[in-house]
Amino acid sequence: MSIRQQTPQIRFSGFNEDWVQKKLVEEVTFFSGLTYTPNNVVDKLGTLVLRSSNVQNGAITLDDNVYVKSEVVNSQNVEVGDSIVVVRNGSRNLIGKHAMITKPMSNTVIGAFMTGIRAPVPSFFNTLLDTQEFHDEVSKNLGATINQITGGMFKAMSFYLPESDEQAAIGNLFQNIDQTIALQRRKHEQTQMLKKSLLGKMFPKKGQKQPEIRLKGFSGDWVEVKLGNVLLIRSMSVDSDDFDVDIELENIESETGIIIGNTSVRTQANSYFARGDVLFGRLRPYLKKWWLADVEGVKSGEIWAFYSELIESEFIYALVQTNAFLNATNVSSGSKMPRADWSSMAKVKVFIPNSKKEQTAIGQFFKQLDDTVSIQAKQLKSLENLKKALLAKMFV
C-alpha cells in the first residue's frame, strides 16, 4: 500500500516540515447567505446581495446586481479576505466557483446559494479552492440530482496543510499570479471590444454611404451591392482522403476565428474549401463562427466557404463579422436548429469600398487586430496553464 507524500513537489526554501492533514472546519469559519423573496428586491438603495453571477473568472464583478431592503437582512456583511463560494446551482460545473473579497464592500451580503469562508490566511485558503484536491472533494460529495455542497460536506473535507508562514508565502504567490491573469484577461477583452467597436465605425451604418471612421488616404462614397452579386459559395465535392484538414463547427471558436480541437480528417465530410476562403457557420449563425482559411481541406456541410472575384478575402472576413451581415443571417429556416438561408441573404444589400486598395487596407487592418487578439489569448492561456501546473505541484 502506497503512503501519500506529505510534502509538495515544489516549495519555497526555508520550509521543511511535513504538511499535516486537518479538517477544513477546524481551520476556517463558515457563514451562510441571505434568503430573500422577490418582494424584498429594490433598486440600488438597498443591500447588495452577491450571487453566482457576481463571481466571474475568480473575481467579484458588479455587472448583474440584486439589491434587497436592508431591514430584511439577517446575515453578516462580507469582509476583506472572505472567500465566497457557489454551493448550489442548476449547473454542476458552477459548484465550487469562488472569489475573494479584495476591498471593503459595505452593505453587502451573499445570497442563499453561496457560502462564505473566513480564514486566518485568506489568500492561501482561496487558492486551496482552486486545487484539484478541493474539486475532488466536491465531486465525491455531490448528489446525483441536486447540485450542492452542504455544510455537512464542508465539515467532512480534510486537506494536507502547512504552517501559517508557508501558507502566507504560497497565498501571496498565487495572489500575484491571479492579478497577472486578471490584467492579461482585461487587456484581451479590451482589444476584443475595440475590434467590435471599430467594425461598427469602419463600415457604413444603415442609411449611410461612408463609414464614420476612414483609413487615411481614402474618400468618396462606398458602392451598394447585393451579397449574392459579390460573394460566391464554393460547392465542390472531393475525396477526403486527399486532405489532412477537416473543419467541423466545433473546431471554430465563437467570435474569435480561432481553430480549436482535433482537425484531422475524421468524418465523412467531402465539401472542399480552398486557402483564402472565408468559412462561416450557417447552422445556428448566432454562434458567430468564422475563419479565414490558411490551408485547404474539407469541411462540414453546415459551413459556407465564401470567395469572390470582386472582393479581397481579408475584406470578406471583416464583412462577415459586421452587424449588417450578421443581421442578414437571422433570416433563417428551422426553429430548433436555425440555418442561415442564402437565397434570402443573397438579396441583402451592403456597402463596400469601390477601391480594391481600400478593401485590402481594411482587411489588413482587422487582420492585425485579429493577430493581436490571438496573441493575447495565447498569453492568457499560458498564464492559466502555469497556475494549473503550480497548483498541482505546490499542494499535497
QUIHU-V775041 format. One line per field, one symbol per residue. phi: phi as a letter, one per 20 degrees, with the letter a starting at -180 (. if undefined). Layout:
phi: ???
This chain:
phi: .fdffdcffcbffndcfffdfcfgfedcddceeeebdgfefcffeaefdfcgfedclmceccececdcfffefccfffcgnfddcfdbafdffefngbbdfdbgcflccdefeccecdcfcgfffffgfeffffffffffdfffddebdegffffefcbfceffffgfffffgfffffffffffffffffffffffffffdecffgnddcffdcfgncbnfedecegfecdddfcbeceffecddcddgfedfgmdmeecmfdffbcegceecdfnfdebfeelfffldbbefdbdrdbffecedebbedcfgffgffgfeefffffffffcdndfcfcfdffeffefecdcffefffgfffffgfffffffgfffffffffffffffffffddcd
